[in-house]
């Protein structure tokens, strides 16, 4: 079955599934889903050797747009966490160790990358936000995703935008939630000129949110996206645009009770939910370059936009050419409150704070400086003796960047050897650059929740009656740490694939060759005296800043990927057998490469990844089951972490690791009736490090068991969905010294739809995140790394976000 030009708008990297409900008039679509591949072969879900997942626009809108985690949580094969809030979602691929985010599952919009991966630790979801203009989300797992377009190691997530047509469509949605959240979304599409086949679609949102954790620093911003499409008799061209200006607060781990791992009660008598200290949002201090004012109030800030174009043109009856191009530029900051001062990292009583021998002035421990005076910074009055203090840090990170990418494909259909062949020949190129400018500042506050925490001044009165300052206006260490890098990445790829089919077999084979070149320009640092004011503490008179000396280096490598898959259709049976295997690569992150003063780098070789699966697909009426065994092996992985240096700063720790994983996965869906659908999946993995310092240990935050179960009801008027996501026991670090208990997150949404005249509809709904208010811990403290242990008075960890109820009203007209 050949694809229409409209269907071919999909990227060659992706596979889309269209739900059975959307194909209700197709007598062959009772249970099976139709799979549309941009490489021009359309197959049923049961007839493809690839694993695919689709989430359609109704499910996305009903779930809400709080974060990528809310949308992607039920996708099999990846474990998704959103404990940090709306951005920097952690997505872990089964069997592959990483720090989360989207390292092995890059985000794409309309087949084009959100941003080049591997530049900095900013996740790709800071540049784009999902909105009501999304038609569907597609996830393609396995090594085949490494072949096409932007390429990926183990899977690609692609958001497909809605397009315009001769039938105008408009949608307005309002969401109101607990903790001061209000969001408005809009979508409008139609014909600019029906006679000329020119169509448009426009969507966007504005959102203001004081939660889900009340920091006193609100999340707010907007995004506008759109496309204009011109259709020809033998193809199309579409122009895409996006503009964003958004500020989001990000939540890191914080001190919890060491035994129960429950949230603690602060000095103000309230539960402590965040480590943010609003009083520190105005933090400033003198530097060698003038007064420094922290941008921490803006949190994760992204301002800028992108412009893209994609086209397709038939050359002959059996050959066509297609292409994409995109340019983007963003002013981006990722500012965050850390999870401790890098010394104690936990609440301390007043006397315990000064008795910590790691805190000194000019080599003298604090307890030797005289009588300690703890006072509130804003009033000068004494801090109560029974209060707890919490030393913390601000990490201000400026990461402005831009990129340009382009892709071209030639696709043709041939016959030979008893098979129909679809051959795809393509190229991909991307050039990206990004700055990575980081300043850490330490401050002292009392241990209270967010906006109630107050800054603390600490001084000492010595035997001569003189005052020695340790913190002033709450500031302890101005410019405790400083890094300044400029990074560039350039990738050029060539790929060729052949998809072969006959009545009994489907074979897919392909290869990709890619060249990567990266550069790094890194400034050195030094400690300088910035003030001779005798009223300042010695640590306030100096700070770490750049020395103006840059180290420049360049690295490059060429890697290849191969993929093969087959499927056999059992004769006169609702059973298909399949297998797939791939040998791929992941380019080490440019920021992980260090250079000597002469610009000579460490070795720069691709991280090799081998994936394979064998299984069956069983699809009698009303039932669909996909069961498989899989392997996932990774060699020469260059893992990058930010860990405490022991004196309040952070160091980038790079470790080389290899892992081996075997596992099993079952995906199922059962239509109990026309209105009720039960679906779910379970994944088991047995993973361990085979090389590196942690050989024999289990990769962090990768549980043996994960699973999802959902029950949906929809009679056309009333709809509801209850979903459970289970995350098994895992370890917080690669040393396996800290265990994280299993937990389950339940979500629920329901709504009622009124059908009005002229295809108008109104839906009123309710959505509940974390229905049972589970307080499961998603991670420990990455900054403590393998030094973190269990069993202490406090444990630094990040719980899942608490229960939150939202109400929505959507009007389609």
C-alpha positions in Angstrom: 0.0 0.0 0.0 1.5 3.3 -1.1 1.3 6.4 1.0 -0.4 9.5 -0.1 1.6 12.8 -0.3 -0.2 13.9 2.8 1.0 10.9 4.8 4.5 11.4 3.6 4.8 14.6 5.6 6.0 12.4 8.4 9.7 12.2 9.0 11.5 9.2 7.6 12.7 8.7 11.2 9.3 7.9 12.6 6.5 5.4 12.7 3.0 6.6 13.6 0.1 4.6 14.9 -3.4 5.7 14.4 -5.9 4.5 17.0 -8.6 2.0 16.2 -11.2 4.5 17.2 -10.0 6.9 14.6 -10.3 4.1 12.0 -13.7 2.8 13.1 -15.0 2.7 9.6 -12.2 0.4 8.5 -13.4 -3.2 9.0 -9.8 -4.3 9.4 -9.1 -1.9 12.2 -11.1 -3.4 15.1 -8.0 -4.0 17.2 -5.0 -3.4 15.0 -3.5 0.0 14.6 -2.4 1.3 11.2 1.2 2.1 11.1 2.4 4.8 8.7 6.1 5.0 8.1 7.7 8.0 6.5 9.9 5.6 4.5 6.7 5.0 2.4 5.6 1.6 3.7 2.2 1.4 5.5 1.7 -1.6 7.7 -0.7 -2.7 10.4 0.7 -2.7 13.9 0.9 -6.4 13.9 2.8 -6.5 10.6 5.8 -4.4 11.6 8.9 -5.7 13.3 9.4 -2.3 15.1 7.9 -1.3 18.4 5.8 1.8 18.2 3.6 3.9 20.5 1.1 6.6 19.7 -0.7 9.1 21.9 -3.4 11.0 20.1 -4.5 14.6 20.5 -7.5 13.8 22.6 -5.5 11.8 25.2 -2.9 14.6 25.2 -5.4 17.3 25.8 -7.3 15.3 28.4 -4.0 14.6 30.3 -2.9 18.2 30.3 0.4 19.9 29.5 2.3 20.1 32.7 5.3 18.3 31.5 6.6 15.7 29.0 6.4 13.1 31.9 2.7 13.5 32.1 2.3 12.7 28.4 5.0 10.0 28.0 4.7 8.1 31.3 2.7 5.1 29.8 5.1 4.5 26.9 6.7 1.0 27.2 10.4 0.7 27.1 11.2 4.1 28.7 10.9 5.2 32.3 9.8 8.8 32.6 10.1 11.1 35.7 8.9 14.6 36.1 9.7 15.3 39.8 11.7 18.4 38.7 8.6 20.2 37.4 7.6 21.1 33.9 11.0 20.9 32.2 14.1 18.7 32.3 12.0 15.5 32.4 14.1 12.4 33.0 13.6 9.7 30.4 15.5 6.4 30.9 15.6 3.8 28.1 15.5 0.2 29.3 19.0 -1.2 29.7 20.9 2.0 29.0 22.6 4.0 31.9 22.3 7.8 31.8 21.5 10.8 34.0 18.0 10.9 32.5 16.7 13.8 30.5 16.5 12.8 26.8 20.0 11.5 26.1 19.0 8.3 24.3 15.5 9.5 23.2 15.8 12.9 21.6 12.8 15.1 21.1 11.6 16.1 17.6 8.8 18.3 16.4 7.5 17.5 12.9 10.5 15.3 12.3 13.0 18.1 13.1 15.1 18.2 16.3 14.1 20.5 19.2 17.9 21.1 19.7 21.1 19.3 19.2 21.6 16.8 22.0 24.9 16.4 23.9 25.8 20.1 24.0 25.1 20.9 27.7 23.0 19.3 30.4 19.9 21.3 29.5 17.3 18.9 28.3 15.7 19.4 24.9 12.2 20.0 26.5 13.3 23.5 27.6 13.1 24.7 24.0 9.6 23.4 23.1 6.4 22.9 25.0 3.5 20.6 24.0 0.3 22.4 23.4 -3.2 21.8 22.0 -1.8 22.2 18.5 -0.3 18.7 18.7 -2.0 16.0 16.5 -0.2 13.1 18.1 3.0 11.9 19.8 4.9 9.0 18.3 7.6 6.9 19.9 9.7 4.5 17.8 11.9 2.2 19.9 14.9 0.1 18.9 17.9 0.6 16.7 16.0 1.4 13.5 15.6 5.0 14.9 19.4 5.4 14.5 19.1 5.2 10.8 16.9 8.0 9.6 16.9 11.8 9.9 18.5 13.2 13.1 19.2 9.7 14.3 19.0 8.2 17.8 20.5 5.4 19.8 17.4 3.6 21.1 14.3 5.6 20.2 12.9 8.9 19.0 10.0 10.9 20.4 8.2 12.9 17.7 5.5 15.5 18.1 3.3 15.9 15.0 1.6 19.2 14.6 -2.0 19.6 13.4 -2.3 21.0 9.9 -5.0 23.1 8.2 -7.6 22.0 5.6 -10.6 23.3 3.7 -12.6 22.8 6.9 -11.7 25.5 9.4 -11.2 24.3 13.0 -10.8 26.3 16.2 -10.2 25.2 19.8 -10.0 27.2 23.0 -9.1 25.4 26.3 -8.9 26.8 29.8 -7.2 25.0 32.6 -7.4 25.9 36.3 -5.6 23.9 38.9 -4.7 24.0 42.6 -1.8 26.2 43.8 -2.5 29.1 41.5 -2.3 27.6 38.0 -4.1 29.0 35.1 -3.4 28.2 31.5 -5.2 29.1 28.3 -4.5 27.2 25.0 -5.8 28.1 21.5 -5.7 26.4 18.1 -7.0 27.8 14.8 -6.6 26.3 11.3 -8.2 26.6 7.9 -7.5 27.7 4.3 -5.6 30.8 3.4 -6.6 30.1 -0.2 -8.7 27.1 -1.1 -8.3 27.7 -4.8 -4.5 27.6 -4.4 -4.5 24.8 -1.8 -2.7 26.9 0.8 -3.6 26.1 4.5 -2.5 27.3 7.9 -2.5 26.2 11.5 -1.7 28.3 14.6 -1.6 27.3 18.2 -0.2 28.6 21.5 -0.6 29.1 25.2 -0.1 31.4 28.1 0.4 29.9 31.6 0.9 31.3 35.1 1.6 28.9 37.9 2.5 29.3 41.6 2.8 25.5 42.0 2.9 22.6 42.0 5.3 23.3 44.7 4.9 26.7 46.2 8.3 28.4 45.9 7.2 32.0 45.9 8.8 32.3 42.5 6.0 31.7 39.9 6.3 29.9 36.6 5.0 32.0 33.7 5.3 32.4 30.0 3.9 31.7 26.6 4.6 29.9 23.3 3.2 30.4 19.8 3.6 27.9 17.0 2.2 27.6 13.5 2.6 26.2 10.0 1.6 27.2 6.5 1.2 24.5 3.9 1.0 24.6 0.1 -0.3 21.4 -1.5 0.5 20.4 -5.2 -0.8 17.6 -7.3 2.5 15.8 -6.8 3.7 17.0 -3.4 3.6 19.8 -0.8 5.7 22.3 1.0 5.2 23.4 4.7 6.7 26.2 6.6 6.9 25.9 10.4 7.5 28.6 13.0 7.8 28.8 16.8 8.3 31.6 19.3 8.7 31.1 23.1 9.2 33.2 26.1 8.9 31.2 29.3 10.3 31.0 32.8 9.9 27.8 34.8 11.0 26.9 38.3 13.0 23.6 38.6 13.0 21.4 41.7 16.0 19.5 42.9 16.3 16.9 45.7 16.1 18.3 49.3 16.7 16.9 52.8 14.2 14.3 53.9 13.9 12.3 57.1 16.7 9.7 57.0 14.6 6.8 58.3 11.2 7.3 56.7 12.3 9.5 53.8 9.2 11.6 54.5 9.3 15.4 54.0 10.4 17.3 57.1 8.7 20.1 59.1 10.6 23.4 58.9 11.2 26.0 61.5 8.0 27.8 60.4 5.9 24.8 61.3 5.1 24.0 57.7 6.2 21.0 55.6 9.3 21.7 53.6 8.6 20.9 49.9 11.4 22.8 48.1 14.9 24.0 48.7 14.2 27.3 47.0 14.7 30.4 49.2 12.8 33.4 47.9 14.9 35.8 50.0 18.0 34.6 48.0 16.3 35.6 44.7 17.8 39.1 45.1 21.2 37.9 46.0 24.1 40.1 44.8 27.7 40.8 45.7 30.7 42.7 44.4 33.0 41.0 41.8 36.1 41.9 39.9 33.8 42.9 37.0 31.3 45.0 39.1 28.2 44.1 41.1 26.9 40.6 40.3 23.1 40.1 40.5 21.9 36.5 40.3 19.2 35.7 37.7 17.9 32.9 39.9 14.4 34.4 40.1 13.9 33.5 36.4 14.6 29.8 37.0 14.8 28.0 33.7 14.3 30.7 31.2 14.0 30.3 27.4 13.4 33.1 24.9 13.7 32.8 21.2 12.3 30.7 18.4 12.7 28.5 15.3 11.8 28.4 11.6 11.6 25.3 9.5 10.5 24.0 6.2 9.8 20.5 4.8 8.7 19.5 1.3 8.0 16.4 -0.8 7.9 16.1 -4.6 7.1 13.2 -6.8 9.7 12.7 -9.5 8.1 9.7 -11.2 5.3 7.2 -10.4 7.7 5.3 -8.2 10.3 7.9 -7.0 10.1 11.0 -4.9 12.3 13.5 -3.2 11.8 15.0 0.3 13.6 17.4 2.5 13.6 19.4 5.7 15.5 22.3 7.1 15.3 24.2 10.4 17.1 27.1 12.1 16.7 28.0 15.8 18.1 30.5 18.2 17.5 30.8 21.9 18.6 32.9 24.9 18.5 30.3 27.5 19.3 30.1 31.2 19.0 27.1 33.5 19.2 28.6 37.0 18.5 26.4 40.0 18.8 26.1 43.7 21.0 23.2 44.6 20.5 20.5 47.2 22.9 21.7 49.9 26.1 23.7 50.4 28.4 20.9 49.3 29.6 20.5 52.8 26.8 19.2 55.1 24.0 19.1 52.6 21.4 18.8 55.4 19.8 20.9 58.1 22.0 21.7 61.1 21.5 23.2 64.6 23.2 26.5 65.2 26.1 25.0 67.2 26.4 22.1 64.8 26.9 24.6 62.0 29.9 26.3 63.5 31.4 23.1 64.8 31.7 21.6 61.3 35.5 21.6 60.8 35.1 22.0 57.0 34.0 25.6 57.4 36.9 28.0 57.9 38.1 31.6 57.5 41.7 31.9 56.5 42.3 28.4 57.7 40.7 28.9 61.1 37.7 26.7 61.9 34.6 28.8 62.8 34.4 27.5 66.4 37.8 29.1 67.1 36.8 32.6 66.0 34.9 33.6 69.1 31.3 33.9 70.2 28.9 33.2 67.4 26.0 35.6 66.5 23.2 34.3 64.3 20.9 37.1 63.2 18.2 37.6 60.5 19.7 39.4 57.6 16.7 41.8 57.1 16.1 42.7 60.8 19.4 42.0 62.7 17.4 40.3 65.4 18.7 37.0 66.8 17.8 33.7 65.3 16.1 31.4 67.9 18.5 28.9 69.4 16.3 25.9 68.5 16.1 26.7 64.8 17.8 24.6 62.1 20.0 26.2 59.5 20.4 25.1 55.9 23.3 26.2 53.8 22.6 26.0 50.1 23.9 27.3 46.8 22.6 29.0 43.7 23.8 27.7 40.3 23.3 30.3 37.6 23.8 28.8 34.1 23.6 30.8 30.9 23.3 28.6 27.8 22.4 30.7 24.8 22.6 28.7 21.6 21.5 28.2 18.0 21.6 25.5 15.4 20.8 24.7 11.8 19.8 21.3 10.5 18.8 19.9 7.1 17.8 16.6 5.7 17.2 15.3 2.1 15.8 11.9 1.0 15.2 10.0 -2.2 12.7 7.3 -2.0 11.7 4.7 -4.6 9.7 1.5 -5.1 11.2 -1.5 -6.9 10.3 -5.1 -7.5 12.8 -8.1 -7.4 13.4 -11.5 -5.9 9.8 -12.0 -5.0 9.6 -8.9 -2.9 8.3 -5.3 -3.2 11.2 -3.0 -2.3 11.1 0.5 -0.9 14.5 2.0 -1.0 15.4 5.2 0.9 18.6 7.2 0.4 19.2 10.2 2.6 21.5 12.7 4.2 21.4 14.7 7.4 23.4 17.7 8.6 23.3 19.8 11.8 25.6 22.5 13.1 25.0 23.8 16.7 26.7 26.1 19.1 26.0 26.8 22.7 27.7 28.7 25.6 28.0 27.1 29.0 28.6 29.8 31.5 28.2 28.8 35.2 28.5 30.7 38.5 27.9 29.1 41.9 27.1 31.2 45.0 26.6 30.0 48.6 24.2 31.4 51.1 22.9 30.6 54.6 19.2 30.5 55.5 17.0 28.9 58.1 15.3 25.5 57.3 11.8 26.5 56.2 9.7 25.9 53.2 10.4 28.0 50.1 9.0 31.5 50.4 9.1 31.3 54.2 12.9 30.7 54.5 14.9 33.7 55.7 18.5 34.6 55.1 20.9 34.4 58.1 24.0 36.5 58.9 26.7 34.9 61.0 29.4 36.9 62.8 31.8 36.2 65.6 32.9 38.4 68.5 36.5 37.6 69.4 38.3 38.1 72.7 39.3 41.7 71.7 35.6 42.6 71.1 36.1 42.8 67.3 33.5 41.5 64.9 34.5 38.8 62.3 31.9 38.3 59.6 31.2 34.9 58.0 28.0 35.6 56.1 26.6 39.0 55.2 23.1 39.5 53.8 23.1 35.7 53.8 26.0 35.4 51.3 28.8 33.1 52.3 30.6 32.3 49.1 30.3 34.7 46.2 31.4 33.1 43.1 32.3 29.8 44.8 32.8 28.2 41.4 33.1 29.5 37.8 33.2 27.9 34.4 32.9 29.4 31.0 32.8 27.3 27.8 31.8 27.7 24.2 30.8 24.5 22.5 30.1 23.6 18.8 29.0 20.4 17.2 28.7 19.5 13.6 27.3 16.2 12.3 27.0 14.9 8.8 25.3 11.6 8.0 24.5 9.4 5.0 22.0 6.5 5.2 20.4 3.9 3.0 17.6 1.5 3.8 15.5 -1.1 2.0 12.1 -2.3 3.2 11.1 -5.5 1.5 7.7 -7.2 1.7 5.6 -10.1 0.2 2.6 -12.0 1.5 4.5 -13.9 4.2 7.6 -11.8 5.0 8.8 -8.3 5.8 12.5 -7.5 5.9 14.0 -4.1 6.8 17.7 -3.5 6.5 19.7 -0.3 6.6 23.0 1.4 7.4 24.1 4.9 8.4 27.5 6.5 8.3 28.0 9.7 10.3 30.9 12.1 10.9 30.9 14.2 14.1 33.2 17.2 14.7 33.1 19.2 18.0 35.0 22.1 19.4 35.4 23.4 22.9 36.7 26.8 24.1 37.1 26.8 27.9 38.2 29.7 30.1 40.4 29.1 33.1 39.6 30.6 36.5 41.3 32.2 39.4 40.5 33.6 42.8 40.7 37.4 43.0 40.2 40.1 45.7 37.1 42.1 44.8 36.8 44.4 47.8 38.9 46.0 50.6 35.8 46.8 52.7 36.9 45.8 56.3 33.2 45.1 57.2 33.1 42.2 54.8 34.1 38.7 55.8 37.3 37.5 54.2 35.3 35.0 52.1 33.1 37.9 50.9 36.2 39.9 49.7 37.2 37.3 47.1 35.5 35.3 44.5 36.3 32.9 41.7 36.2 34.4 38.2 37.6 33.9 34.8 41.3 34.6 34.1 40.9 35.4 30.4 43.0 32.4 29.3 41.2 30.0 27.0 42.0 26.5 26.0 40.7 25.5 22.5 40.4 22.0 21.3 38.7 20.0 18.5 37.7 16.4 18.3 36.2 14.3 15.6 35.1 10.7 14.8 33.3 8.7 12.2 30.9 6.0 13.2 28.5 3.6 11.5 25.1 2.0 12.4 23.5 -1.1 11.0 20.0 -2.4 11.5 18.0 -5.5 10.3 14.5 -6.7 11.1 12.3 -9.4 9.9 8.7 -10.5 10.5 7.0 -13.7 9.4 3.2 -13.9 9.0 1.9 -17.3 10.1 -0.4 -18.6 7.4 -4.1 -18.5 8.4 -3.2 -17.4 11.9 -3.5 -14.3 14.1 0.1 -14.7 15.0 3.3 -13.1 13.6 6.9 -13.8 14.6 9.5 -11.0 14.5 13.1 -10.2 15.3 15.3 -7.2 15.0 18.9 -6.3 15.7 21.1 -3.2 15.4 24.6 -2.0 16.0 24.6 1.7 16.7 26.6 4.5 18.3 26.2 7.6 20.5 28.6 10.5 20.1 30.2 11.4 23.5 29.0 14.8 24.8 31.3 17.5 23.7 31.3 19.0 27.2 32.7 15.7 28.6 36.0 16.1 26.6 38.9 17.7 28.4 41.9 19.2 26.7 45.5 19.8 27.9 46.9 23.4 27.6 48.0 22.6 24.1 44.5 21.7 23.0 45.2 17.9 22.8 42.0 16.0 23.8 41.2 12.8 25.4 40.3 10.0 23.1 37.0 10.7 21.3 35.3 7.5 20.1 31.7 6.6 19.6 29.9 4.8 22.4 28.8 1.5 20.9 25.3 0.2 21.5 24.0 -3.2 20.4 20.2 -3.8 20.6 18.2 -6.9 19.7 14.7 -8.4 20.2 12.8 -11.5 19.3 9.1 -12.0 19.9 5.6 -12.5 18.6 2.5 -10.5 18.0 -0.9 -12.1 18.6 -3.9 -10.2 17.4 -7.3 -12.0 17.4 -10.4 -9.9 17.4 -10.5 -7.3 20.2 -7.0 -8.4 21.6 -3.5 -7.4 20.8 -0.4 -8.8 22.5 3.3 -8.0 21.7 5.7 -10.1 23.8 9.5 -10.1 23.3 12.9 -10.9 24.8 15.6 -8.2 24.3 19.2 -7.4 24.9 20.8 -4.0 25.2 24.6 -3.7 25.5 26.6 -0.5 25.7 30.4 -0.1 25.4 32.7 2.9 26.0 30.0 5.0 27.6 31.3 8.4 28.8 29.1 9.3 31.7 29.1 12.9 32.9 28.0 14.0 36.4 28.3 17.2 38.4 29.5 16.3 41.9 30.4 18.3 45.0 34.1 19.1 45.3 34.0 19.2 49.1 34.3 23.0 49.4 31.1 24.3 48.0 31.8 24.0 44.3 31.0 21.4 41.7 33.2 19.4 39.4 32.3 17.6 36.2 33.1 13.9 36.8 33.5 11.8 33.7 33.5 8.1 34.0 33.8 5.4 31.3 31.3 2.6 31.6 30.0 -0.5 29.8 26.8 -2.4 30.5 25.0 -5.5 29.5 21.2 -6.0 29.8 18.8 -8.8 29.1 15.1 -8.5 29.6 11.5 -9.2 28.5 8.6 -7.0 27.7 4.9 -7.6 27.1 2.5 -5.0 25.7 -1.2 -5.7 25.6 -4.5 -4.1 24.7 -8.0 -5.6 25.0 -11.3 -4.0 23.8 -13.8 -5.2 26.4 -16.5 -3.4 24.4 -16.9 -0.5 22.0 -16.6 1.8 25.0 -14.1 0.1 27.3 -10.4 -0.6 26.6 -7.8 -2.1 28.9 -4.2 -1.7 28.0 -0.9 -2.1 29.7 2.8 -3.1 29.5 5.4 -4.6 31.8 9.2 -4.5 31.3 11.8 -6.6 33.1 15.5 -5.9 32.8 18.6 -7.5 34.3 21.3 -4.9 33.8 24.8 -4.6 35.2 28.1 -2.7 34.6 30.7 -4.9 32.9 33.5 -2.3 32.8 34.5 0.7 34.9 34.7 1.4 38.6 31.2 -0.1 39.3 31.7 -3.4 37.5 29.0 -5.9 38.7 26.7 -3.2 40.0 23.3 -2.1 38.7 22.9 1.2 36.8 21.3 3.9 38.9 17.6 4.6 38.7 17.0 1.6 36.4 14.5 -0.7 38.2 14.2 -4.4 37.3 10.4 -4.0 36.8 8.4 -1.2 35.4 4.8 -1.4 34.2 1.7 0.5 33.2 -2.0 -0.4 33.4 -4.9 1.8 32.2 -8.6 1.4 31.8 -10.4 3.8 29.5 -14.1 4.4 28.9 -15.6 6.6 26.1 -19.2 6.4 24.8 -18.9 9.6 22.8 -20.2 11.8 25.7 -18.6 10.5 28.9 -14.9 9.7 28.9 -12.6 8.6 31.7 -9.2 7.0 32.2 -7.5 5.6 35.2 -3.8 4.8 34.7 -1.3 3.3 37.1 2.5 3.5 36.5 4.7 1.2 38.6 8.4 1.8 39.2 10.2 -1.0 41.0 13.1 -0.9 43.4 16.2 0.9 42.1 19.5 2.4 43.3 20.2 6.1 43.6 23.8 5.7 42.6 26.0 3.4 40.5 27.8 2.2 43.7 24.4 0.8 44.8 24.9 2.1 48.3 21.5 3.8 48.4 18.3 2.0 47.5 15.1 3.7 46.3 11.9 1.9 47.1 9.3 1.0 44.5 6.3 3.3 44.0 3.2 3.6 41.9 1.8 6.8 40.5 -1.9 6.9 39.6 -3.5 9.5 37.3 -7.2 10.0 36.6 -9.1 12.1 34.1 -12.8 12.3 33.2 -15.0 14.5 31.2 -18.4 15.1 29.6 -18.8 16.4 26.1 -21.8 18.3 24.7 -22.4 18.0 20.9 -23.7 21.3 19.5 -24.8 22.5 16.1 -22.4 22.8 13.2 -19.8 20.3 14.6 -19.3 22.4 17.8 -18.4 20.7 21.0 -17.8 21.6 24.6 -15.9 19.3 27.0 -15.7 19.9 30.7 -13.2 17.7 32.5 -11.2 17.0 35.6 -7.7 15.7 35.8 -5.9 14.4 38.9 -2.2 13.9 39.0 -0.8 11.4 41.6 -4.3 10.4 42.7 -3.2 8.7 45.9 -0.6 11.3 46.7 2.3 8.9 46.7 5.6 10.2 48.0 7.9 7.8 46.3 11.5 9.0 45.8 12.7 9.2 42.2 16.4 10.0 42.9 18.9 10.7 45.6 21.5 13.5 45.3 23.4 13.3 42.0 25.8 15.9 43.5 26.8 13.5 46.3 27.3 10.6 43.8 28.6 7.4 45.3 29.5 9.2 48.6 25.8 9.3 49.5 24.7 6.5 52.0 21.6 5.3 53.6 20.9 5.3 57.4 21.7 8.8 58.4 19.6 11.3 60.2 18.8 12.9 56.8 18.5 11.7 53.3 18.7 14.0 50.3 16.2 12.9 47.7 13.5 14.1 45.3 10.0 12.9 45.9 7.4 12.7 43.1 5.2 15.8 42.9 2.2 15.8 45.2 -1.4 15.2 44.2 -2.8 18.0 42.1 -6.3 18.5 40.7 -7.1 20.6 37.7 -10.3 21.5 35.9 -10.5 22.0 32.1 -13.0 23.4 29.7 -12.5 23.0 26.0 -14.6 24.5 23.2 -14.2 23.1 19.6 -15.8 25.1 16.8 
